[in-house]
Amino acid sequence: MSLKDILIRDTKTMSISTPDLVSDFSRFYILTILSEGPQHGYKIISTFKKRIGKELSPSLVYPFLKQLEKKGLATHKLKPVGNKKKKVFRLTAQGQQLCKQLFTRFSQLVAVAIESSLTACAHCGCKIFEGGHKEDVDGKQMTFCCIHCAKSYSQCNQP
């Protein structure tokens, strides 16, 4: 399933039509990189490779940046980078709002996807993504979010 399939326009919460703009995870991640601050195209490509471990084609990045500009979601300024002047792109207020909406929507999707694999702390009930602190309590192994919850649980449940 593509991001385009997932990010269907919700007229109540999304003011910008996302399916045409963000049709895959590469574009979504370009927006993520831009949301961190102004970037030039090569920096976006190198950051993507460093974080994701995959090549990102300039033929995807630069047309997408132009599309963001055309829709008023990003602007660029020519700035010196080394010996050259490069287009440094930044999100506009509208682009930042789009990212906020996308990130909220994506976090909700991720939460639904991983909910069943989360463990709850035996003491405070918070969700534990991975690991946790395990202790035997009365012959039963229990999982806690931290050692402090384990100690607190033991103190509260002493005979």
Secondary structure, 3 states (H helix, E strand, C coil): CCHHHHCCCCCCCCCCCCCCCCCCHHHHHHHHHHHCCCEEHHHHHHHHHHHHCCCCCHHHHHHHHHHHHHCCCEEEEEEEECCEEEEEEEECHHHHHHHHHHHHHHHHHHHHHHHHHCEECCCCCCEECCCCEEEEECCEEEEECCHHHHHHHHHHCCC
